[in-house]
């Protein structure tokens, strides 16, 4: 069974940093592209960042480019999101999401974690 | 960026009703379109990919259609467990973008 478990969320002041982690299990992690998707309280879904299985292709939403860094450790079956220069508008639940198949279209999501809440407030 | 527009933003329906949600893309996304269901307090659940293919385990009362810029999600006979918010998403081009959501409520 595929499991994605996020951690690392919490309360941080504007301008601060936070590192999210996603522990993956139940599949060969290195075979799958992964994304972070966020959802502000009471709002819709917003894609944040994508990383291919090998890590050789990475892309970001404009809203986080230059502030957030996605990475993965395939030996540890883990996905990360380093978030710097945080703003109030980054407050959201952050989901770790896996692509549906190994060699399919990038961004075709199947499995979602339960999410971790990041609150940016003074 | 490709803008995804869903309509309606909310609807009220009764158990057994046929429900249709529309999603329009600001430019051609071919059939690279997915639908997700989200219930309060839960993570989204993947329902449909490539516009019309059901994910494994999704009931057959759900169906998707369309290509290019116009897509629909249909629930043929609404069940109590289907009351939720539905999102479309294009994955033709980065940045990936979602529609604003359609909340399906009980009449």
gemmi code that builds the backbone of each chain (N, CA, C; Angstrom):
import gemmi

chains = {
    "A": [
        ("UNK", (0.848, -1.197, 0.000), (0.000, 0.000, 0.000), (0.883, 1.246, 0.000)),
        ("UNK", (0.570, 2.160, -0.896), (1.323, 3.415, -0.963), (0.984, 4.275, 0.246)),
        ("UNK", (2.024, 4.767, 0.913), (1.834, 5.705, 2.019), (2.755, 6.895, 1.842)),
        ("UNK", (2.196, 8.064, 2.077), (2.954, 9.315, 2.045), (2.646, 10.052, 3.344)),
        ("UNK", (3.663, 10.289, 4.143), (3.445, 10.893, 5.454), (4.282, 12.160, 5.566)),
        ("UNK", (3.609, 13.299, 5.594), (4.289, 14.589, 5.712), (4.559, 14.930, 7.168)),
        ("UNK", (5.588, 15.715, 7.368), (5.915, 16.223, 8.698), (6.687, 17.517, 8.542)),
        ("UNK", (6.842, 18.227, 9.663), (7.653, 19.436, 9.646), (6.871, 20.736, 9.660)),
        ("UNK", (5.565, 20.646, 9.561), (4.767, 21.868, 9.602), (4.761, 22.488, 10.987)),
        ("UNK", (4.245, 23.704, 11.070), (4.165, 24.382, 12.351), (3.998, 25.873, 12.177)),
        ("UNK", (4.158, 26.584, 13.287), (4.025, 28.038, 13.300), (5.397, 28.684, 13.129)),
        ("UNK", (5.491, 29.606, 12.203), (6.753, 30.301, 11.949), (6.450, 31.768, 11.688)),
        ("UNK", (7.376, 32.629, 12.061), (7.204, 34.073, 11.859), (7.496, 34.446, 10.414)),
        ("UNK", (6.886, 35.528, 9.947), (7.208, 36.005, 8.585), (8.709, 36.221, 8.442)),
        ("UNK", (9.231, 35.780, 7.307), (10.660, 35.848, 7.052), (11.420, 34.622, 7.521)),
        ("UNK", (10.761, 33.762, 8.256), (11.404, 32.567, 8.779), (11.475, 31.435, 7.779)),
        ("UNK", (12.009, 30.310, 8.250), (12.207, 29.140, 7.395), (11.606, 27.905, 8.039)),
        ("UNK", (11.317, 26.934, 7.194), (10.765, 25.659, 7.639), (11.138, 24.611, 6.595)),
        ("UNK", (11.363, 23.397, 7.037), (11.641, 22.303, 6.104), (10.606, 21.216, 6.287)),
        ("UNK", (9.864, 20.950, 5.230), (8.881, 19.873, 5.244), (9.520, 18.585, 4.735)),
        ("UNK", (9.057, 17.478, 5.280), (9.504, 16.164, 4.832), (8.299, 15.313, 4.480)),
        ("UNK", (8.518, 14.378, 3.586), (7.485, 13.408, 3.218), (8.151, 12.037, 3.165)),
        ("UNK", (7.724, 11.152, 4.035), (8.254, 9.789, 4.057), (7.358, 8.901, 3.201)),
        ("UNK", (7.957, 8.259, 2.212), (7.204, 7.436, 1.276), (7.458, 5.959, 1.529)),
        ("UNK", (6.433, 5.158, 1.334), (6.581, 3.713, 1.470), (5.559, 3.013, 0.601)),
        ("UNK", (5.799, 1.728, 0.349), (4.857, 0.938, -0.425), (5.102, 0.944, -1.917)),
        ("UNK", (6.180, 1.611, -2.364), (6.502, 1.637, -3.786), (7.981, 1.980, -3.932)),
        ("UNK", (8.504, 1.780, -5.136), (9.905, 2.106, -5.406), (10.007, 3.605, -5.624)),
        ("UNK", (10.411, 4.302, -4.582), (10.347, 5.764, -4.546), (11.078, 6.402, -5.730)),
        ("UNK", (12.235, 5.908, -6.053), (13.064, 6.538, -7.084), (12.429, 6.454, -8.475)),
        ("UNK", (11.427, 5.621, -8.645), (10.785, 5.459, -9.949), (9.746, 6.540, -10.237)),
        ("UNK", (9.348, 7.292, -9.221), (8.191, 8.173, -9.365), (8.530, 9.641, -9.157)),
        ("UNK", (7.955, 10.462, -10.019), (8.001, 11.902, -9.830), (7.081, 12.286, -8.683)),
        ("UNK", (7.425, 13.382, -8.016), (6.670, 13.832, -6.845), (6.424, 15.326, -6.941)),
        ("UNK", (5.386, 15.766, -6.265), (5.064, 17.195, -6.197), (4.658, 17.587, -4.783)),
        ("UNK", (4.724, 18.878, -4.525), (4.079, 19.481, -3.362), (2.907, 20.320, -3.867)),
        ("UNK", (1.764, 20.161, -3.231), (0.557, 20.930, -3.537), (0.071, 21.508, -2.215)),
        ("UNK", (-0.362, 22.769, -2.226), (-0.811, 23.364, -0.982), (-2.246, 23.865, -1.083)),
        ("UNK", (-2.831, 24.081, 0.090), (-4.216, 24.539, 0.166), (-4.334, 25.500, 1.340)),
        ("UNK", (-4.508, 26.772, 1.041), (-4.732, 27.775, 2.083), (-6.064, 27.497, 2.759)),
        ("UNK", (-6.220, 27.927, 4.004), (-7.464, 27.650, 4.742), (-8.695, 28.131, 3.988)),
        ("UNK", (-9.625, 27.221, 3.739), (-10.864, 27.563, 3.055), (-10.726, 27.835, 1.566)),
        ("UNK", (-9.554, 27.589, 1.010), (-9.297, 27.901, -0.404), (-9.087, 26.624, -1.215)),
        ("UNK", (-8.777, 26.823, -2.499), (-8.570, 25.703, -3.404), (-7.142, 25.192, -3.394)),
        ("UNK", (-6.878, 24.297, -4.331), (-5.574, 23.651, -4.424), (-4.622, 24.468, -5.292)),
        ("UNK", (-3.373, 24.512, -4.879), (-2.333, 25.222, -5.635), (-1.092, 24.348, -5.721)),
        ("UNK", (-0.678, 24.030, -6.939), (0.569, 23.294, -7.118), (1.749, 24.183, -6.763)),
        ("UNK", (2.740, 23.611, -6.069), (3.887, 24.372, -5.576), (5.178, 24.014, -6.314)),
        ("UNK", (5.468, 22.712, -6.402), (6.760, 22.313, -6.971), (6.714, 20.861, -7.395)),
        ("UNK", (7.601, 20.504, -8.350), (7.680, 19.155, -8.919), (9.128, 18.734, -9.013)),
        ("UNK", (9.358, 17.439, -8.781), (10.694, 16.878, -8.977), (10.555, 15.507, -9.623)),
        ("UNK", (11.342, 15.231, -10.635), (11.301, 13.937, -11.304), (11.921, 12.855, -10.415)),
        ("UNK", (11.762, 11.611, -10.814), (12.226, 10.503, -9.994), (13.722, 10.534, -9.700)),
        ("UNK", (14.493, 10.897, -10.707), (15.949, 10.970, -10.525), (16.386, 12.303, -9.946)),
        ("UNK", (15.473, 13.266, -9.911), (15.806, 14.588, -9.413), (16.412, 15.502, -10.456)),
        ("UNK", (16.442, 15.069, -11.718), (17.110, 15.878, -12.730), (16.206, 16.921, -13.370)),
        ("UNK", (14.922, 16.862, -13.054), (14.012, 17.896, -13.536), (13.220, 18.435, -12.350)),
        ("UNK", (13.309, 19.734, -12.148), (12.648, 20.415, -11.030), (11.997, 21.677, -11.565)),
        ("UNK", (10.814, 21.971, -11.076), (10.153, 23.210, -11.464), (9.293, 23.716, -10.315)),
        ("UNK", (9.009, 25.028, -10.329), (8.309, 25.686, -9.234), (7.201, 26.589, -9.756)),
        ("UNK", (6.216, 26.814, -8.913), (5.252, 27.871, -9.163), (5.954, 29.211, -8.995)),
        ("UNK", (5.516, 30.202, -9.742), (6.130, 31.530, -9.636), (6.020, 32.087, -8.229)),
        ("UNK", (4.945, 31.739, -7.532), (4.694, 32.291, -6.199), (5.739, 31.867, -5.173)),
        ("UNK", (6.500, 30.815, -5.457), (7.493, 30.326, -4.493), (8.906, 30.280, -5.066)),
        ("UNK", (9.026, 30.573, -6.345), (10.342, 30.488, -6.999), (11.338, 31.414, -6.319)),
        ("UNK", (12.526, 30.884, -6.045), (13.556, 31.667, -5.384), (13.484, 31.619, -3.865)),
        ("UNK", (12.379, 31.117, -3.335), (12.229, 31.031, -1.869), (12.155, 29.578, -1.389)),
        ("UNK", (11.562, 28.709, -2.204), (11.377, 27.302, -1.827), (12.331, 26.436, -2.658)),
        ("UNK", (12.768, 25.331, -2.065), (13.617, 24.370, -2.768), (13.097, 22.965, -2.518)),
        ("UNK", (12.796, 22.267, -3.590), (12.373, 20.875, -3.499), (13.593, 19.976, -3.672)),
        ("UNK", (13.597, 18.866, -2.955), (14.677, 17.894, -3.114), (14.162, 16.514, -2.696)),
        ("UNK", (14.949, 15.530, -2.981), (14.570, 14.170, -2.597), (15.820, 13.373, -2.264)),
        ("UNK", (15.661, 12.372, -1.414), (16.718, 11.437, -1.071), (16.162, 10.053, -1.373)),
        ("UNK", (16.510, 9.510, -2.521), (15.933, 8.239, -2.939), (16.410, 7.081, -2.057)),
        ("UNK", (17.552, 7.211, -1.453), (18.032, 6.171, -0.546), (17.213, 6.131, 0.735)),
        ("UNK", (16.689, 7.288, 1.116), (15.882, 7.396, 2.339), (14.379, 7.418, 2.046)),
        ("UNK", (14.005, 7.285, 0.768), (12.584, 7.320, 0.373), (11.881, 8.566, 0.905)),
        ("UNK", (12.531, 9.692, 0.734), (12.007, 10.922, 1.310), (12.025, 12.080, 0.326)),
        ("UNK", (11.003, 12.903, 0.458), (10.848, 14.126, -0.322), (10.903, 15.294, 0.656)),
        ("UNK", (11.477, 16.408, 0.208), (11.619, 17.566, 1.084), (11.158, 18.841, 0.392)),
        ("UNK", (10.806, 19.821, 1.220), (10.538, 21.166, 0.721), (11.143, 22.141, 1.727)),
        ("UNK", (12.225, 22.788, 1.322), (12.837, 23.818, 2.140), (12.164, 25.131, 1.807)),
        ("UNK", (11.580, 25.761, 2.811), (10.819, 26.998, 2.603), (11.509, 28.134, 3.359)),
        ("UNK", (11.994, 29.114, 2.623), (12.659, 30.285, 3.206), (11.847, 31.540, 2.929)),
        ("UNK", (12.173, 32.598, 3.658), (11.513, 33.897, 3.461), (10.001, 33.737, 3.442)),
        ("UNK", (9.491, 33.037, 4.427), (8.058, 32.725, 4.444), (7.214, 33.974, 4.649)),
        ("UNK", (6.048, 33.937, 4.014), (5.111, 35.049, 4.055), (3.768, 34.554, 4.596)),
        ("UNK", (2.945, 35.482, 5.012), (1.621, 35.107, 5.523), (0.837, 34.314, 4.481)),
        ("UNK", (1.005, 34.671, 3.230), (0.257, 33.998, 2.163), (0.750, 32.576, 1.876)),
        ("UNK", (1.812, 32.159, 2.533), (2.268, 30.764, 2.416), (1.545, 29.856, 3.411)),
        ("UNK", (0.744, 30.440, 4.281), (-0.029, 29.652, 5.237), (-0.964, 28.707, 4.499)),
        ("UNK", (-0.816, 27.419, 4.765), (-1.583, 26.414, 4.030), (-1.290, 25.029, 4.588)),
        ("UNK", (-2.130, 24.089, 4.198), (-1.797, 22.677, 4.358), (-0.987, 22.272, 3.136)),
        ("UNK", (0.148, 21.643, 3.350), (1.029, 21.218, 2.268), (0.917, 19.705, 2.106)),
        ("UNK", (0.578, 19.300, 0.880), (0.420, 17.872, 0.567), (1.595, 17.388, -0.273)),
        ("UNK", (2.053, 16.221, 0.039), (3.026, 15.475, -0.760), (2.219, 14.583, -1.708)),
        ("UNK", (2.546, 14.620, -3.001), (1.720, 13.941, -3.994), (2.602, 13.151, -4.955)),
        ("UNK", (2.192, 11.934, -5.252), (2.916, 11.071, -6.189), (2.223, 10.999, -7.535)),
        ("UNK", (3.027, 10.969, -8.600), (2.473, 10.751, -9.927), (1.892, 9.347, -10.023)),
        ("UNK", (0.964, 9.199, -10.988), (0.223, 7.951, -11.082), (1.091, 6.763, -11.489)),
        ("UNK", (1.911, 6.960, -12.527), (2.723, 5.832, -12.991), (4.161, 6.262, -13.210)),
        ("UNK", (5.021, 5.290, -13.375), (6.462, 5.527, -13.426), (6.883, 6.394, -14.588)),
        ("UNK", (6.391, 6.080, -15.739), (6.863, 6.782, -16.929), (5.729, 7.493, -17.644)),
        ("UNK", (4.807, 7.989, -16.875), (3.658, 8.655, -17.464), (3.865, 10.145, -17.604)),
        ("UNK", (2.769, 10.817, -17.856), (2.789, 12.258, -18.003), (3.102, 12.892, -16.648)),
        ("UNK", (4.047, 13.820, -16.632), (4.351, 14.519, -15.388), (3.117, 15.250, -14.871)),
        ("UNK", (2.915, 15.143, -13.559), (1.828, 15.883, -12.932), (0.487, 15.195, -12.964)),
        ("UNK", (0.460, 13.940, -13.383), (-0.778, 13.149, -13.339), (-0.794, 12.469, -11.970)),
        ("UNK", (-1.494, 13.088, -11.033), (-1.414, 12.679, -9.637), (-2.276, 11.473, -9.328)),
        ("UNK", (-1.797, 10.652, -8.378), (-2.631, 9.561, -7.883), (-2.711, 9.569, -6.364)),
        ("UNK", (-1.561, 9.504, -5.710), (-1.545, 9.340, -4.258), (-1.202, 10.641, -3.548)),
        ("UNK", (-1.979, 10.937, -2.495), (-1.809, 12.146, -1.702), (-1.533, 11.772, -0.250)),
        ("UNK", (-0.629, 12.523, 0.378), (-0.455, 12.383, 1.809), (-1.591, 13.069, 2.543)),
        ("UNK", (-1.533, 13.034, 3.877), (-2.604, 13.633, 4.679), (-2.390, 15.132, 4.881)),
        ("UNK", (-1.205, 15.613, 4.570), (-0.920, 17.037, 4.652), (-0.319, 17.452, 5.981)),
        ("UNK", (0.418, 18.556, 5.936), (0.974, 19.160, 7.142), (0.718, 20.659, 7.080)),
        ("UNK", (0.272, 21.226, 8.198), (-0.140, 22.628, 8.221), (1.042, 23.540, 8.533)),
        ("UNK", (1.222, 24.527, 7.690), (2.212, 25.576, 7.898), (1.472, 26.882, 8.151)),
        ("UNK", (1.772, 27.505, 9.260), (1.145, 28.784, 9.603), (2.243, 29.834, 9.742)),
        ("UNK", (2.127, 30.884, 8.950), (3.097, 31.973, 8.990), (2.425, 33.186, 9.616)),
        ("UNK", (2.842, 33.502, 10.817), (2.202, 34.583, 11.555), (3.136, 35.091, 12.634)),
        ("UNK", (3.033, 36.394, 12.914), (3.845, 36.983, 13.984), (3.121, 36.882, 15.320)),
    ],
    "B": [
        ("UNK", (0.429, 31.191, -18.034), (-0.120, 30.078, -17.298), (-1.526, 29.746, -17.823)),
        ("UNK", (-1.884, 28.479, -17.757), (-3.206, 28.052, -18.183), (-4.187, 28.224, -17.025)),
        ("UNK", (-5.239, 28.974, -17.278), (-6.267, 29.193, -16.256), (-7.357, 28.138, -16.420)),
        ("UNK", (-7.766, 27.563, -15.299), (-8.836, 26.562, -15.286), (-10.046, 27.147, -14.575)),
        ("UNK", (-11.174, 27.163, -15.247), (-12.386, 27.758, -14.701), (-13.473, 26.704, -14.559)),
        ("UNK", (-13.912, 26.511, -13.345), (-14.978, 25.540, -13.084), (-16.316, 26.243, -12.890)),
        ("UNK", (-17.362, 25.568, -13.329), (-18.714, 26.059, -13.061), (-19.664, 24.889, -12.857)),
        ("UNK", (-20.652, 25.055, -11.954), (-20.767, 26.207, -11.053), (-19.736, 26.110, -9.931)),
        ("UNK", (-19.649, 27.139, -9.107), (-18.749, 27.078, -7.951), (-19.392, 26.262, -6.822)),
        ("UNK", (-20.696, 26.174, -6.826), (-21.401, 25.314, -5.885), (-22.754, 24.928, -6.467)),
        ("UNK", (-23.264, 23.825, -5.965), (-24.584, 23.385, -6.398), (-25.231, 22.570, -5.281)),
        ("UNK", (-26.539, 22.591, -5.273), (-27.303, 21.778, -4.331), (-28.041, 20.708, -5.111)),
        ("UNK", (-27.967, 19.494, -4.648), (-28.606, 18.391, -5.344), (-29.088, 17.347, -4.344)),
        ("UNK", (-29.956, 16.494, -4.823), (-30.521, 15.441, -3.975), (-29.917, 14.098, -4.337)),
        ("UNK", (-29.969, 13.180, -3.391), (-29.524, 11.820, -3.670), (-30.307, 11.284, -4.859)),
        ("UNK", (-29.583, 10.703, -5.801), (-30.196, 10.170, -7.012), (-30.146, 11.103, -8.201)),
        ("UNK", (-29.850, 12.363, -7.977), (-29.772, 13.334, -9.068), (-28.563, 13.065, -9.953)),
        ("UNK", (-28.680, 13.506, -11.207), (-27.548, 13.522, -12.128), (-26.908, 14.904, -12.020)),
        ("UNK", (-25.590, 14.917, -11.821), (-24.864, 16.165, -11.595), (-23.759, 16.292, -12.642)),
        ("UNK", (-23.640, 17.483, -13.207), (-22.583, 17.751, -14.181), (-21.819, 19.000, -13.781)),
        ("UNK", (-20.510, 18.892, -13.749), (-19.603, 19.995, -13.438), (-18.756, 20.260, -14.677)),
        ("UNK", (-18.581, 21.528, -14.989), (-17.820, 21.917, -16.175), (-16.490, 22.535, -15.795)),
        ("UNK", (-15.498, 22.257, -16.598), (-14.155, 22.820, -16.408), (-13.675, 23.309, -17.773)),
        ("UNK", (-13.282, 24.563, -17.826), (-12.773, 25.131, -19.072), (-11.337, 25.599, -18.892)),
        ("UNK", (-10.515, 25.297, -19.875), (-9.119, 25.712, -19.869), (-8.944, 26.937, -20.759)),
        ("UNK", (-8.030, 27.823, -20.366), (-7.811, 29.048, -21.136), (-7.064, 28.789, -22.442)),
        ("UNK", (-6.462, 27.614, -22.558), (-5.850, 27.181, -23.817), (-5.900, 25.664, -23.888)),
        ("UNK", (-5.627, 25.162, -25.054), (-5.748, 23.725, -25.321), (-4.831, 22.909, -24.402)),
        ("UNK", (-5.428, 21.959, -23.661), (-4.629, 21.063, -22.819), (-4.726, 19.618, -23.320)),
        ("UNK", (-5.203, 19.443, -24.568), (-5.413, 18.109, -25.124), (-6.347, 17.335, -24.178)),
        ("UNK", (-5.954, 16.139, -23.762), (-6.787, 15.418, -22.788), (-6.067, 15.253, -21.455)),
        ("UNK", (-5.077, 16.121, -21.219), (-4.300, 16.051, -19.977), (-5.035, 16.776, -18.859)),
        ("UNK", (-6.111, 16.136, -18.434), (-7.027, 16.745, -17.479), (-7.420, 15.698, -16.445)),
        ("UNK", (-7.351, 16.080, -15.178), (-7.710, 15.181, -14.082), (-8.785, 15.822, -13.214)),
        ("UNK", (-9.499, 14.956, -12.509), (-10.514, 15.388, -11.552), (-10.214, 14.779, -10.178)),
        ("UNK", (-10.454, 15.591, -9.144), (-10.222, 15.165, -7.770), (-11.448, 15.474, -6.926)),
        ("UNK", (-11.637, 14.644, -5.904), (-12.716, 14.835, -4.937), (-12.085, 15.117, -3.585)),
        ("UNK", (-12.611, 16.099, -2.873), (-12.097, 16.378, -1.537), (-13.250, 16.575, -0.561)),
        ("UNK", (-13.199, 15.828, 0.514), (-14.172, 15.973, 1.600), (-13.553, 16.792, 2.709)),
        ("UNK", (-14.365, 17.467, 3.514), (-13.827, 18.344, 4.569), (-12.856, 17.611, 5.486)),
        ("UNK", (-11.703, 18.241, 5.713), (-10.712, 17.676, 6.611), (-9.900, 16.537, 6.040)),
        ("UNK", (-10.120, 16.227, 4.773), (-9.402, 15.121, 4.155), (-8.532, 15.606, 3.001)),
        ("UNK", (-7.563, 14.769, 2.620), (-6.765, 15.049, 1.437), (-7.613, 14.790, 0.189)),
        ("UNK", (-7.270, 15.439, -0.914), (-7.968, 15.131, -2.165), (-7.787, 13.667, -2.558)),
        ("UNK", (-8.769, 13.185, -3.305), (-8.727, 11.823, -3.829), (-8.790, 11.903, -5.347)),
        ("UNK", (-7.920, 11.166, -6.007), (-7.898, 11.175, -7.468), (-9.053, 10.346, -8.014)),
        ("UNK", (-9.822, 10.944, -8.925), (-10.976, 10.265, -9.512), (-10.738, 9.848, -10.964)),
        ("UNK", (-10.289, 10.798, -11.764), (-10.231, 10.619, -13.214), (-8.930, 11.199, -13.733)),
        ("UNK", (-8.349, 10.535, -14.746), (-7.158, 11.055, -15.426), (-7.368, 10.958, -16.934)),
        ("UNK", (-6.520, 11.621, -17.664), (-6.664, 11.795, -19.121), (-8.127, 11.995, -19.506)),
        ("UNK", (-8.752, 12.881, -18.767), (-10.090, 13.394, -19.043), (-11.238, 12.411, -18.812)),
        ("UNK", (-10.985, 11.120, -19.032), (-12.129, 10.208, -19.003), (-11.857, 8.850, -18.358)),
        ("UNK", (-10.635, 8.591, -17.943), (-10.329, 7.278, -17.372), (-10.472, 7.302, -15.855)),
        ("UNK", (-11.251, 6.340, -15.349), (-11.463, 6.269, -13.912), (-10.257, 5.638, -13.219)),
        ("UNK", (-9.847, 6.231, -12.110), (-8.845, 5.590, -11.274), (-9.431, 4.296, -10.727)),
        ("UNK", (-8.567, 3.362, -10.445), (-9.005, 2.087, -9.892), (-9.822, 2.301, -8.617)),
        ("UNK", (-10.958, 1.630, -8.531), (-11.771, 1.709, -7.325), (-12.810, 2.813, -7.324)),
        ("UNK", (-12.764, 3.687, -8.314), (-13.751, 4.782, -8.380), (-15.053, 4.232, -8.971)),
        ("UNK", (-16.182, 4.507, -8.324), (-17.460, 3.952, -8.812), (-17.783, 4.401, -10.226)),
        ("UNK", (-18.470, 3.542, -10.955), (-18.759, 3.806, -12.365), (-19.801, 4.898, -12.560)),
        ("UNK", (-20.430, 5.373, -11.481), (-21.371, 6.499, -11.633), (-20.627, 7.800, -11.965)),
        ("UNK", (-19.311, 7.807, -11.748), (-18.490, 8.944, -12.132), (-18.024, 8.758, -13.575)),
        ("UNK", (-18.074, 9.833, -14.336), (-17.529, 9.780, -15.683), (-16.995, 11.149, -16.061)),
        ("UNK", (-16.020, 11.145, -16.942), (-15.444, 12.380, -17.428), (-15.413, 12.395, -18.935)),
        ("UNK", (-15.493, 13.581, -19.493), (-15.435, 13.706, -20.944), (-14.812, 15.036, -21.311)),
        ("UNK", (-14.522, 15.163, -22.599), (-13.999, 16.410, -23.116), (-12.585, 16.305, -23.611)),
        ("UNK", (-12.161, 17.351, -24.296), (-10.780, 17.473, -24.760), (-10.572, 18.908, -25.210)),
        ("UNK", (-9.320, 19.293, -25.299), (-9.028, 20.657, -25.725), (-9.193, 21.655, -24.598)),
        ("UNK", (-10.316, 22.352, -24.596), (-10.548, 23.372, -23.575), (-11.825, 23.165, -22.765)),
        ("UNK", (-12.627, 22.189, -23.112), (-13.912, 22.008, -22.444), (-14.057, 20.591, -21.917)),
        ("UNK", (-14.280, 20.480, -20.618), (-14.350, 19.175, -19.964), (-15.551, 19.130, -19.019)),
        ("UNK", (-16.049, 17.932, -18.787), (-17.131, 17.760, -17.822), (-16.884, 16.545, -16.945)),
        ("UNK", (-17.329, 16.666, -15.709), (-17.398, 15.555, -14.772), (-18.878, 15.326, -14.493)),
        ("UNK", (-19.328, 14.092, -14.664), (-20.726, 13.755, -14.432), (-20.827, 12.675, -13.365)),
        ("UNK", (-21.754, 12.881, -12.460), (-22.118, 11.843, -11.494), (-23.528, 11.423, -11.869)),
        ("UNK", (-23.690, 10.193, -12.287), (-24.958, 9.787, -12.911), (-26.109, 9.695, -11.895)),
        ("UNK", (-25.803, 9.279, -10.695), (-26.816, 9.163, -9.642), (-26.133, 9.464, -8.319)),
        ("UNK", (-26.315, 10.677, -7.847), (-25.577, 11.176, -6.690), (-25.868, 10.348, -5.445)),
        ("UNK", (-24.814, 9.949, -4.784), (-24.952, 9.225, -3.527), (-24.514, 10.107, -2.368)),
        ("UNK", (-24.912, 9.740, -1.178), (-24.628, 10.567, -0.004), (-23.128, 10.800, 0.159)),
        ("UNK", (-22.338, 9.786, -0.146), (-20.887, 9.908, 0.033), (-20.226, 10.778, -1.041)),
        ("UNK", (-20.998, 11.232, -2.022), (-20.447, 12.061, -3.089), (-20.492, 13.545, -2.770)),
        ("UNK", (-21.115, 13.915, -1.670), (-21.166, 15.321, -1.304), (-19.765, 15.737, -0.858)),
        ("UNK", (-19.177, 16.646, -1.635), (-17.770, 16.983, -1.496), (-17.468, 18.156, -2.430)),
        ("UNK", (-16.203, 18.557, -2.457), (-15.744, 19.559, -3.417), (-14.924, 18.857, -4.488)),
        ("UNK", (-15.151, 19.254, -5.726), (-14.478, 18.631, -6.867), (-13.596, 19.659, -7.569)),
        ("UNK", (-12.392, 19.224, -7.927), (-11.424, 20.090, -8.607), (-10.979, 19.440, -9.913)),
        ("UNK", (-10.833, 20.258, -10.938), (-10.159, 19.806, -12.152), (-8.724, 20.323, -12.121)),
        ("UNK", (-7.857, 19.684, -12.872), (-6.439, 20.062, -12.928), (-5.898, 19.738, -14.312)),
        ("UNK", (-5.162, 20.679, -14.892), (-4.505, 20.387, -16.168), (-3.049, 20.036, -15.908)),
        ("UNK", (-2.559, 19.056, -16.644), (-1.134, 18.705, -16.551), (-0.528, 18.626, -17.954)),
        ("UNK", (-1.051, 19.468, -18.827), (-0.451, 19.590, -20.156), (0.863, 20.359, -20.092)),
        ("UNK", (0.895, 21.354, -19.215), (2.024, 22.281, -19.165), (2.274, 22.703, -17.730)),
        ("UNK", (3.550, 22.868, -17.378), (3.877, 23.528, -16.120), (3.755, 25.035, -16.312)),
        ("UNK", (3.272, 25.784, -15.300), (2.845, 25.304, -13.993), (1.515, 24.546, -14.064)),
        ("UNK", (1.442, 23.460, -13.307), (0.189, 22.736, -13.185), (-0.832, 23.663, -12.533)),
        ("UNK", (-2.055, 23.608, -13.001), (-3.065, 24.499, -12.451), (-4.377, 23.762, -12.205)),
        ("UNK", (-5.050, 24.213, -11.144), (-6.321, 23.642, -10.732), (-7.455, 24.635, -10.973)),
        ("UNK", (-8.644, 24.096, -11.160), (-9.830, 24.924, -11.137), (-10.130, 25.346, -9.708)),
        ("UNK", (-11.033, 26.293, -9.558), (-11.342, 26.846, -8.250), (-12.192, 25.943, -7.365)),
        ("UNK", (-12.722, 24.869, -7.935), (-13.500, 23.922, -7.155), (-15.001, 24.099, -7.322)),
        ("UNK", (-15.715, 22.992, -7.191), (-17.171, 22.990, -7.191), (-17.643, 22.226, -5.967)),
        ("UNK", (-18.350, 22.912, -5.106), (-18.847, 22.284, -3.887), (-20.231, 21.713, -4.152)),
        ("UNK", (-20.387, 20.414, -3.944), (-21.669, 19.744, -4.135), (-22.297, 19.528, -2.770)),
        ("UNK", (-23.420, 20.191, -2.563), (-24.086, 20.153, -1.262), (-25.429, 19.442, -1.344)),
        ("UNK", (-25.904, 19.028, -0.194), (-27.189, 18.332, -0.116), (-28.331, 19.342, -0.181)),
        ("UNK", (-29.307, 19.079, -1.055), (-30.476, 19.947, -1.137), (-31.439, 19.599, -0.007)),
    ],
}
model = gemmi.Model(1)
for chain_id, residues in chains.items():
    chain = gemmi.Chain(chain_id)
    for i, (resn, *xyz) in enumerate(residues, 1):
        res = gemmi.Residue()
        res.name, res.seqid = resn, gemmi.SeqId(i, " ")
        for name, pos in zip(("N", "CA", "C"), xyz):
            atom = gemmi.Atom()
            atom.name, atom.element = name, gemmi.Element(name[0])
            atom.pos, atom.b_iso = gemmi.Position(*pos), 0.0
            res.add_atom(atom)
        chain.add_residue(res)
    model.add_chain(chain)
structure = gemmi.Structure()
structure.add_model(model)
structure.setup_entities()
